Amino acid sequence: MLKLNKVLLASSIALSAIAQADAPKYVFYMIGDGLSSAQRQVAEYYAQGQQNNPDYHLAINTLPVTGIITTQSSNSLVTDSAAAGTALATGMKTDNGVISLTPDGKELSTLLEGAEKQGKATGLITTTRLTHATPAVFATKNSNRNAENEIAVDYLDSGVDFLAGGGYRNFINGEGSKRTDDRNLVDEFANNGYQTFIGADATGSFLSHKAKNGEQVLALFSQSHLPYAIDRIEGETPSLAQMTEKGIELLAKDKDGFFLMVEGGRIDHAAHANDVAGVIGDTIAFDNAVKAAIEFYHQHPKDTLIVVVGDHETGGMGLGLGKQYFMNLDRVANFKESIEDKLQKVYQGDRAAFFAHIAETYALNDLSAEEKASIEQAMDFADAGQKDEAHIWGGYDPVAMSVAHITSKRAGVYWTSYAHTATQLPVSAMGVGAESFGGFADNTEVAMKMAKAMDVKIGL
């Protein structure tokens, strides 16, 4: 019996060694916030039209393994980003609004923390504030996703090697700060040995910086979220792909490999605002970041795992409208600004100026009588200082939203919501262990499959 036990022990050790050898050295977790099949496909259709190539596919739609996942949280069929992110990071359900804790407050271990215990370098990249829910769930714990000042402090102790995105307002003190204490976390990161790049003015030095082995980086390029892709001015702030490339440059120097989470966070924001062009622009920007990961994969095909997924669908986006069997995405091709960040600020009571503005920036120089009347109705509402009690405009500026709905209708796109929906999501994967991500599953299972592939422990 003793001899048999020794044989079984030896076999167990051998199997463990094989599992370790088969674990990916480099792991990319690419999360599109608000990204479901409709958002992926509308961006692909648009790109096909612009390239006059019906065979063109987004990179996210070319990965060899594809599955479908459900997204409900522990207290709602419609999840928020905190609960969905927690599921994707820890393999456990929690309530909406909660960051990597169980509903009763127990701390949950994440994939990033598991990678750190293996000695891997780690990174978090986002186009939102770094303190927003999706990046936060991988490295912090909080019962309230809106406690962004506390989340910023938690990053100090997280050990994450590469942190990049927006939201320096929660890290600084003084002008532009959202902090209620006198702490300057940027200085504290610098004192901990981090290279810091703060504000849009730091974009050039960030992009030209040559990373050294063992270096750590904190890069925050905007007070709040980074600009939408449609609003971004080249050189003023880095693209998501550029941040991803710089993250790879640093993290790949670690001999133990890395874990990198990259979030296309503003796909969600554009969909909340029913902004077709905004969704398309940020989905393509996210796809370009995925291309950077795929390029790295081709250099290290036997050591790399890439998983692409959304956290939930936003907006109830439908491709097709009413009884009409058409879509015309050329109608959004020449748009020059986002609905949320730009157009909402335009109407100040001057109707002629507003109509001139949308003719220039949204190609709305041929409004029908019905379209013009809907905008004027929203102007009447705004001029009267009324509140959107019926939620016709989702709490956004009524005049801007009337334009969003006209442009959506012209493109043949329909929205059911200004919020998240319970729609199932595609998940795509390639590389070491990718075959396990096919089929129908829950979002918690994505994390559990990643944990198994990486040979790390997550959850409780």
C-alpha positions as CSV (number, residue, x, y, z in Angstrom):
1,M,0.0,0.0,0.0
2,L,2.9,2.4,0.9
3,K,4.5,1.6,-2.5
4,L,1.2,2.3,-4.3
5,N,0.8,5.6,-2.4
6,K,4.3,6.6,-3.5
7,V,3.4,5.8,-7.1
8,L,0.2,7.8,-6.9
9,L,2.1,10.7,-5.3
10,A,4.7,10.6,-8.0
11,S,2.0,10.5,-10.7
12,S,0.2,13.5,-9.0
13,I,3.5,15.5,-9.0
14,A,4.1,14.6,-12.7
15,L,0.6,15.7,-13.7
16,S,1.0,18.9,-11.7
17,A,4.3,19.6,-13.6
18,I,2.5,18.9,-16.9
19,A,-0.3,21.3,-15.9
20,Q,2.3,24.0,-15.0
21,A,4.1,23.5,-18.3
22,D,0.9,23.8,-20.2
23,A,-0.2,27.0,-18.4
24,P,0.1,30.2,-20.6
25,K,3.0,32.4,-19.7
26,Y,1.3,35.5,-21.2
27,V,-2.4,36.2,-20.6
28,F,-4.5,38.9,-22.2
29,Y,-8.0,39.5,-20.8
30,M,-9.6,42.0,-23.3
31,I,-13.0,43.3,-21.9
32,G,-15.3,45.5,-24.0
33,D,-17.6,47.3,-21.5
34,G,-21.1,47.1,-23.0
35,L,-19.9,44.9,-25.8
36,S,-22.3,42.3,-27.1
37,S,-22.9,40.8,-30.5
38,A,-24.8,43.9,-31.8
39,Q,-21.9,46.2,-31.0
40,R,-19.4,43.9,-32.5
41,Q,-21.4,43.5,-35.6
42,V,-22.4,47.1,-36.2
43,A,-18.7,48.0,-36.0
44,E,-17.8,45.3,-38.5
45,Y,-20.5,46.2,-40.9
46,Y,-19.3,49.8,-40.8
47,A,-15.7,48.8,-41.4
48,Q,-16.7,46.6,-44.3
49,G,-18.5,49.6,-45.9
50,Q,-15.7,52.0,-45.3
51,Q,-13.1,49.6,-46.8
52,N,-15.5,48.5,-49.6
53,N,-14.7,44.9,-48.5
54,P,-17.5,42.7,-47.5
55,D,-15.0,40.0,-46.4
56,Y,-13.3,42.2,-43.8
57,H,-13.7,41.1,-40.2
58,L,-12.8,42.7,-36.9
59,A,-10.0,40.9,-35.1
60,I,-12.4,40.1,-32.2
61,N,-14.6,38.3,-34.7
62,T,-11.7,36.1,-36.1
63,L,-10.5,34.3,-33.0
64,P,-10.9,30.6,-33.5
65,V,-12.9,29.7,-30.4
66,T,-16.3,31.3,-29.6
67,G,-18.8,30.8,-26.9
68,I,-21.9,32.6,-25.4
69,I,-22.2,33.7,-21.8
70,T,-25.0,34.9,-19.5
71,T,-24.4,37.9,-17.2
72,Q,-26.9,38.2,-14.4
73,S,-25.6,39.4,-11.0
74,S,-26.6,37.9,-7.6
75,N,-29.4,40.4,-7.1
76,S,-30.5,41.2,-10.6
77,L,-31.0,39.7,-14.0
78,V,-29.5,43.0,-15.4
79,T,-26.0,43.4,-14.1
80,D,-23.9,46.4,-13.6
81,S,-20.2,46.6,-14.4
82,A,-19.1,46.0,-10.8
83,A,-20.9,42.7,-10.4
84,A,-20.1,41.6,-14.0
85,G,-16.5,42.6,-13.6
86,T,-16.3,40.7,-10.2
87,A,-17.7,37.6,-12.0
88,L,-15.1,37.9,-14.7
89,A,-12.3,38.5,-12.3
90,T,-13.1,36.1,-9.5
91,G,-15.5,33.5,-10.8
92,M,-18.1,34.5,-8.2
93,K,-21.5,36.4,-8.3
94,T,-22.0,39.5,-6.2
95,D,-24.6,42.3,-6.0
96,N,-24.7,45.2,-8.4
97,G,-22.3,47.9,-7.2
98,V,-19.9,45.7,-5.3
99,I,-16.2,45.4,-6.1
100,S,-14.7,41.9,-5.6
101,L,-16.6,41.1,-2.4
102,T,-19.3,38.6,-1.8
103,P,-22.8,40.1,-1.0
104,D,-22.0,39.6,2.7
105,G,-18.6,41.3,2.5
106,K,-16.1,38.5,2.1
107,E,-13.0,39.3,0.0
108,L,-12.6,37.5,-3.3
109,S,-9.3,36.6,-4.9
110,T,-8.9,37.7,-8.5
111,L,-7.1,36.4,-11.6
112,L,-4.6,39.3,-11.4
113,E,-3.8,38.5,-7.8
114,G,-3.3,34.9,-8.7
115,A,-0.9,35.9,-11.4
116,E,1.0,38.1,-8.9
117,K,1.5,35.1,-6.6
118,Q,3.1,33.3,-9.5
119,G,5.6,36.1,-9.9
120,K,4.0,37.4,-13.1
121,A,4.0,41.0,-14.0
122,T,0.5,42.5,-14.1
123,G,-1.2,45.4,-15.8
124,L,-4.6,47.2,-16.0
125,I,-5.5,49.5,-18.9
126,T,-8.7,51.3,-19.6
127,T,-10.3,54.2,-21.5
128,T,-12.4,55.1,-18.4
129,R,-11.2,56.4,-15.1
130,L,-8.8,53.8,-13.5
131,T,-11.1,53.8,-10.5
132,H,-14.1,52.7,-12.6
133,A,-15.6,49.3,-11.9
134,T,-14.0,47.0,-14.4
135,P,-10.3,47.8,-13.7
136,A,-11.1,48.1,-10.0
137,V,-12.4,44.6,-9.6
138,F,-9.1,43.1,-10.5
139,A,-7.0,44.8,-7.8
140,T,-9.2,46.4,-5.1
141,K,-12.1,45.5,-2.8
142,N,-15.0,47.8,-2.0
143,S,-18.7,47.4,-1.2
144,N,-19.4,50.6,-3.2
145,R,-18.1,51.0,-6.7
146,N,-18.6,54.8,-6.3
147,A,-16.0,55.0,-3.5
148,E,-13.5,56.0,-6.2
149,N,-11.2,57.8,-3.8
150,E,-10.9,54.7,-1.6
151,I,-10.3,52.6,-4.7
152,A,-7.5,54.9,-5.8
153,V,-5.8,54.4,-2.4
154,D,-6.2,50.6,-2.7
155,Y,-4.2,50.7,-6.0
156,L,-1.2,51.8,-3.9
157,D,-1.0,48.4,-2.2
158,S,-2.1,46.4,-5.2
159,G,1.4,45.8,-6.6
160,V,0.1,46.2,-10.2
161,D,3.0,47.0,-12.4
162,F,1.4,48.9,-15.2
163,L,-1.7,51.1,-14.6
164,A,-2.9,53.3,-17.5
165,G,-6.1,55.2,-18.3
166,G,-8.0,58.3,-17.2
167,G,-9.2,59.7,-13.9
168,Y,-6.3,61.5,-12.2
169,R,-8.9,63.5,-10.3
170,N,-9.1,60.7,-7.7
171,F,-5.3,60.6,-7.3
172,I,-4.3,64.2,-6.9
173,N,-5.1,67.0,-4.5
174,G,-5.6,70.7,-5.4
175,E,-7.3,72.0,-8.6
176,G,-9.4,69.4,-10.4
177,S,-9.2,66.9,-7.6
178,K,-12.2,64.9,-6.3
179,R,-10.3,63.9,-3.1
180,T,-11.6,65.1,0.2
181,D,-8.3,64.6,2.0
182,D,-4.9,66.2,1.4
183,R,-3.2,63.1,-0.1
184,N,-1.5,63.2,-3.4
185,L,-1.5,59.6,-4.5
186,V,0.6,60.4,-7.6
187,D,3.5,61.5,-5.3
188,E,2.9,58.4,-3.2
189,F,3.2,56.2,-6.3
190,A,6.4,58.0,-7.3
191,N,7.8,57.5,-3.8
192,N,7.0,53.8,-4.2
193,G,9.2,53.7,-7.3
194,Y,6.6,54.1,-10.0
195,Q,7.2,56.1,-13.2
196,T,4.3,58.5,-13.3
197,F,2.8,60.1,-16.4
198,I,-0.1,62.5,-15.5
199,G,-2.2,64.6,-17.8
200,A,-2.5,65.0,-21.5
201,D,0.9,66.8,-21.6
202,A,2.5,63.5,-20.5
203,T,1.4,61.6,-23.6
204,G,4.5,62.3,-25.6
205,S,6.9,61.3,-22.8
206,F,4.8,58.2,-22.1
207,L,4.9,57.0,-25.7
208,S,8.6,57.7,-26.1
209,H,9.5,56.1,-22.7
210,K,11.7,53.0,-23.0
211,A,10.6,50.6,-20.3
212,K,13.2,48.9,-18.1
213,N,12.9,45.5,-16.6
214,G,11.2,45.7,-13.1
215,E,9.9,49.1,-13.7
216,Q,6.3,50.1,-12.7
217,V,4.2,52.7,-14.3
218,L,1.2,54.9,-13.4
219,A,-0.2,56.8,-16.4
220,L,-3.4,58.9,-16.1
221,F,-4.0,61.1,-19.1
222,S,-7.3,62.9,-18.3
223,Q,-9.1,64.2,-15.3
224,S,-12.0,61.9,-15.8
225,H,-12.5,59.4,-18.7
226,L,-10.3,59.4,-21.8
227,P,-11.9,60.9,-24.9
228,Y,-14.2,58.9,-27.1
229,A,-12.3,57.6,-30.1
230,I,-14.4,59.9,-32.3
231,D,-13.3,62.9,-30.2
232,R,-9.6,61.9,-29.7
233,I,-7.0,64.1,-31.2
234,E,-3.9,62.2,-32.3
235,G,-1.0,63.0,-30.0
236,E,-3.0,64.6,-27.3
237,T,-4.0,61.4,-25.5
238,P,-2.8,57.8,-26.4
239,S,-5.2,55.4,-28.0
240,L,-6.1,52.2,-26.3
241,A,-3.9,50.3,-28.7
242,Q,-1.0,52.6,-27.9
243,M,-1.4,52.0,-24.2
244,T,-1.7,48.3,-24.8
245,E,1.5,48.3,-26.8
246,K,3.4,50.2,-24.1
247,G,2.0,47.8,-21.5
248,I,3.2,44.8,-23.4
249,E,6.6,46.5,-23.9
250,L,7.1,46.7,-20.1
251,L,5.4,43.5,-18.9
252,A,7.0,41.2,-21.4
253,K,10.4,41.9,-19.8
254,D,9.4,39.8,-16.8
255,K,10.9,36.3,-17.1
256,D,7.8,34.8,-15.4
257,G,5.4,36.3,-18.0
258,F,2.4,38.6,-17.4
259,F,-1.3,39.1,-16.9
260,L,-2.8,42.1,-18.7
261,M,-6.4,43.3,-18.6
262,V,-7.4,45.8,-21.2
263,E,-10.8,47.5,-21.1
264,G,-12.5,49.3,-23.9
265,G,-14.6,51.1,-21.4
266,R,-16.4,53.8,-23.4
267,I,-18.2,51.5,-25.8
268,D,-20.6,51.3,-22.8
269,H,-20.9,55.0,-22.4
270,A,-21.6,55.6,-26.1
271,A,-24.4,52.9,-26.0
272,H,-25.9,54.5,-22.9
273,A,-26.2,57.7,-24.9
274,N,-27.6,55.7,-27.9
275,D,-24.7,57.1,-30.0
276,V,-24.2,54.8,-33.0
277,A,-21.0,56.5,-34.3
278,G,-19.6,56.5,-30.7
279,V,-20.2,52.8,-30.3
280,I,-18.6,52.1,-33.7
281,G,-15.5,54.2,-33.0
282,D,-14.7,52.8,-29.6
283,T,-15.4,49.2,-30.7
284,I,-12.9,49.7,-33.5
285,A,-10.4,51.3,-31.1
286,F,-10.9,48.3,-28.8
287,D,-10.4,46.0,-31.8
288,N,-7.1,47.7,-32.5
289,A,-5.9,47.0,-29.0
290,V,-6.9,43.3,-29.5
291,K,-4.8,43.4,-32.7
292,A,-1.8,44.4,-30.6
293,A,-2.4,41.3,-28.4
294,I,-2.7,39.1,-31.4
295,E,0.5,40.4,-32.8
296,F,2.2,39.4,-29.6
297,Y,0.5,36.0,-29.7
298,H,2.1,35.4,-33.1
299,Q,5.5,36.0,-31.6
300,H,4.8,33.6,-28.7
301,P,2.0,31.2,-29.9
302,K,2.9,28.4,-27.5
303,D,2.9,30.6,-24.5
304,T,0.0,33.0,-24.9
305,L,-3.7,33.0,-24.1
306,I,-6.1,35.8,-25.3
307,V,-9.7,36.0,-24.1
308,V,-12.1,38.7,-25.5
309,V,-15.4,39.3,-23.8
310,G,-17.9,41.9,-22.8
311,D,-19.2,42.5,-19.3
312,H,-22.8,43.2,-20.3
313,E,-24.8,44.6,-23.2
314,T,-25.7,48.3,-23.1
315,G,-28.6,50.1,-24.8
316,G,-30.5,47.2,-26.2
317,M,-29.0,47.8,-29.5
318,G,-30.9,46.4,-32.5
319,L,-29.6,46.2,-36.0
320,G,-32.7,46.9,-38.1
321,L,-35.6,49.3,-37.5
322,G,-39.4,48.9,-37.7
323,K,-40.7,47.1,-40.8
324,Q,-37.7,48.2,-43.0
325,Y,-35.2,45.6,-44.1
326,F,-32.2,47.8,-44.3
327,M,-29.2,49.4,-42.5
328,N,-27.3,52.3,-43.9
329,L,-24.2,52.9,-41.8
330,D,-22.8,55.3,-44.4
331,R,-25.1,57.8,-42.7
332,V,-22.8,57.9,-39.7
333,A,-19.5,57.9,-41.6
334,N,-18.8,61.6,-41.5
335,F,-19.8,62.3,-37.9
336,K,-17.2,64.4,-36.1
337,E,-18.1,64.3,-32.4
338,S,-19.7,62.2,-29.7
339,I,-23.2,62.7,-28.4
340,E,-22.3,62.6,-24.7
341,D,-19.1,64.5,-24.3
342,K,-19.5,67.0,-27.1
343,L,-23.0,67.5,-28.5
344,Q,-24.6,67.7,-25.0
345,K,-22.7,71.0,-24.4
346,V,-23.7,72.7,-27.7
347,Y,-27.3,73.9,-27.3
348,Q,-27.5,77.0,-25.2
349,G,-30.8,78.5,-26.5
350,D,-29.5,79.6,-30.0
351,R,-31.5,77.4,-32.3
352,A,-30.0,78.6,-35.6
353,A,-26.5,78.0,-34.3
354,F,-27.4,74.5,-33.2
355,F,-29.0,73.5,-36.5
356,A,-25.9,74.9,-38.2
357,H,-23.7,72.9,-35.9
358,I,-25.4,69.5,-36.5
359,A,-25.4,70.2,-40.3
360,E,-21.6,70.5,-40.1
361,T,-20.8,67.8,-37.5
362,Y,-23.5,65.2,-38.1
363,A,-24.3,65.8,-41.8
364,L,-27.8,66.8,-40.9
365,N,-28.3,69.4,-43.5
366,D,-31.3,67.7,-45.0
367,L,-33.7,67.4,-42.0
368,S,-37.2,66.4,-42.8
369,A,-40.0,68.4,-41.3
370,E,-40.7,65.6,-38.8
371,E,-37.0,65.4,-37.8
372,K,-36.8,69.2,-37.3
373,A,-40.0,69.2,-35.3
374,S,-38.6,66.5,-32.9
375,I,-35.5,68.6,-32.3
376,E,-37.6,71.7,-31.7
377,Q,-39.8,69.8,-29.3
378,A,-36.7,68.9,-27.3
379,M,-35.6,72.5,-27.5
380,D,-38.9,73.7,-26.1
381,F,-38.5,71.2,-23.2
382,A,-34.9,72.4,-22.5
383,D,-35.8,76.1,-22.8
384,A,-38.6,75.6,-20.2
385,G,-36.1,74.0,-17.8
386,Q,-38.2,70.9,-17.4
387,K,-37.0,67.6,-16.0
388,D,-37.2,64.4,-18.0
389,E,-39.7,62.7,-15.7
390,A,-40.9,60.3,-18.5
391,H,-37.3,59.3,-19.2
392,I,-37.8,60.1,-22.9
393,W,-34.2,61.2,-23.2
394,G,-32.6,59.0,-20.5
395,G,-31.5,61.9,-18.3
396,Y,-29.2,63.2,-21.1
397,D,-29.6,66.6,-22.7
398,P,-33.0,66.4,-24.6
399,V,-31.7,68.3,-27.7
400,A,-28.6,66.1,-28.1
401,M,-30.6,62.9,-27.6
402,S,-33.1,63.9,-30.3
403,V,-30.2,64.1,-32.7
404,A,-28.9,60.7,-31.4
405,H,-32.3,59.2,-32.2
406,I,-32.6,60.8,-35.6
407,T,-29.1,59.6,-36.6
408,S,-29.8,56.1,-35.3
409,K,-33.1,55.9,-37.2
410,R,-31.4,57.0,-40.4
411,A,-28.7,54.3,-40.0
412,G,-31.4,51.6,-39.3
413,V,-30.3,51.1,-35.7
414,Y,-32.8,50.9,-32.9
415,W,-32.3,51.2,-29.1
416,T,-34.5,49.8,-26.4
417,S,-32.8,51.3,-23.4
418,Y,-30.4,53.9,-21.9
419,A,-29.2,51.3,-19.5
420,H,-27.7,47.8,-19.5
421,T,-29.7,44.8,-20.6
422,A,-29.6,41.0,-19.8
423,T,-28.6,40.1,-23.4
424,Q,-26.2,37.2,-23.7
425,L,-22.6,38.0,-24.9
426,P,-20.1,36.3,-27.2
427,V,-16.7,35.3,-25.7
428,S,-13.8,34.6,-28.1
429,A,-10.4,33.1,-27.4
430,M,-7.2,31.9,-29.0
431,G,-4.0,30.4,-27.7
432,V,-3.0,28.1,-24.8
433,G,-6.2,26.7,-23.3
434,A,-8.5,28.5,-25.6
435,E,-10.5,25.4,-26.5
436,S,-12.3,25.5,-23.1
437,F,-14.0,28.8,-23.9
438,G,-16.4,27.4,-26.5
439,G,-20.0,26.6,-25.8
440,F,-22.7,28.1,-23.6
441,A,-21.7,29.2,-20.1
442,D,-22.1,31.9,-17.4
443,N,-19.7,34.8,-17.0
444,T,-18.3,33.2,-13.8
445,E,-17.2,30.2,-15.8
446,V,-15.0,32.4,-18.0
447,A,-13.0,33.4,-14.9
448,M,-12.9,29.8,-13.7
449,K,-11.7,28.5,-17.1
450,M,-9.0,31.2,-17.1
451,A,-8.0,30.3,-13.5
452,K,-7.7,26.6,-14.5
453,A,-5.6,27.4,-17.6
454,M,-3.4,29.7,-15.5
455,D,-3.3,27.3,-12.6
456,V,-4.3,29.9,-10.1
457,K,-6.9,30.0,-7.2
458,I,-9.6,32.6,-7.4
459,G,-12.8,33.4,-5.5
460,L,-13.1,32.5,-1.8
